[in-house]
Each structure stands twice: as structure tokens, then as C-alpha cells.
């Protein structure tokens, strides 16, 4: 099992920034992919950005140039630096950790989520 704990969510003004952090513990040796998803009210959960072996591999078009994903501590921690926050960014942001073999997800773990609100 892998446990994930997010932090750093909260309220930001439009154009402002927040930095989300996710710390993984437990059997982290099985994890090779970590990332962030988000879910806005009434919408499905969508991928924001992911990293594999500390290399960014996916980032959704709507946040390119504004959000930066990074990791450290041999994939035990992943951050999401969110800049130029916009009205379409508010959501619950979830940390995700996976053990993947190619395109196959063998294990997937989720954090409880952290709320991001953008308001003047």
C-alpha cells in the first residue's frame, strides 16, 4: 500500500499562484508514476500532469505554460506549482501514484484531495 497526503491548496486570486505538495509513504518502491488530477463540481476527474521516473510525461493543454510539475526524493514527493490561476482552475486536486508496466496500470493510489479556489 502507498499512502498519499496532499497539502498547499486554498484560496488564490485570479492570476495568483499556489504550490501543491504530495508526500508518498509506505511501499513507494513500487511507484514509477506520480501526478495530479482534478475534479470540478459536476465534472469528471481529469488529468492535470504526471511524471514517470522524475520526468514530466503528460500535462493537459489547459495548464501548459502555467503549471509546473516536479518531483524529488526518488518519487516520494511531487509538487504542482500553479501560476496564473484562472476561473476554470478551481477544483479538488488529487495526488495519484501508480505502478505501471508500459500502458498497463498495475496499482493506483489516490490522496484524499485538496481544494483549490480562485476568487477575487
N, C-alpha and C positions, 0 to 999 in steps of 0.2 A: 504494500500500500504506500501511496505517496500522499502527503498532506500539503495543501497549498493555502497560504494566508496572504491576502491582498491588503494593501494599505495605500493611502495617498489620495483617495477620492475626496470629493467635496464640491464646494461651490466656486466657480470661476466666472469672471465677466467675459462677455464676448471679446475675442482677441487675446484673452489671457491664457495662462498655462497651468497645467497640473502635471505632476510626475507620479505615476502609479508604480508600486513595487509589489513583487510577488516572491515570497520565500517558500521554497520547497524543502520538505523534510521527509524522513522515512527511507524507503527503498529507492532513493534518487538515482542509483546506478542503472536502473532500467530505463530512465528517461533520456530520450535523444532529441525531443522536440518540445519546445515550450512557446507559449504565445498568449495572445489576448483575443477575446471575443467580446461582443457587447450585445445587449438586448434592450431596445427601447420599448416603451409601453405599446402593446398591441402589435408588435412586430416579432419576427423570428430572431433567433440568435445568429449573429453574423460574425465572420472572421474579421479581425482588425489587422493583426500582424503576427507572424510566427518566426521562430528561429529554429534551426537544426544545427546541432553541434556548434552553438555560439555564432552561427552565420544567419543573418536575415534571409528568409526564403520566400515569404509572402507578405504583402501589405496591400490592403484594399485601396482602390483608386481614390476613394473619397478622402483619405487621410494622407496620401502621398505628399511629401513636401512639408507636412505639418507635424506628423507623429514620427517618433523615432523609437525603435525597439532595440534593446541591448540586453546583454546578459553577463553574468560573472559567476565566479565560484563554481566553475565546472557545471553549469546549468542548474545550480541550486537557487539562483536568483535571476529574475528577469524584470526589467523595467520598461515602462512605456512613457516616454516624455511626450506630452501632448501640448503643442503650441498652437496659437491662433485658433482657439476653440470657437466653434460656431454653433448656431442654434440647432443644427442637426446632429450634434455630437452627444447630447445628454442621453444617458443610458446607464444600466448596470453593467459594469465591466467585469468580466470573469477571466481569471487566470486559468490556463489549460496546460496540462503536461501530458505528453504521450510517449509511449514506446512504439516505434514504428519500424516496420520492415518494408522498405520501399513505400508503396502506396497503402499498405495494409496497416491499420491501427490495431495493435495487439492489446494495449492497455491505454485507457484515457482517464484522467483525473481532473476534477474541477475544484476551484476555490469557491467560497460562498458568495463572492461578488462584492464590488464596491460601487457605490452610487456616484456618478458624475453629473453635476448640474451646471448648466450655463445660463446665467441670467444677469441682467444689468441691475 
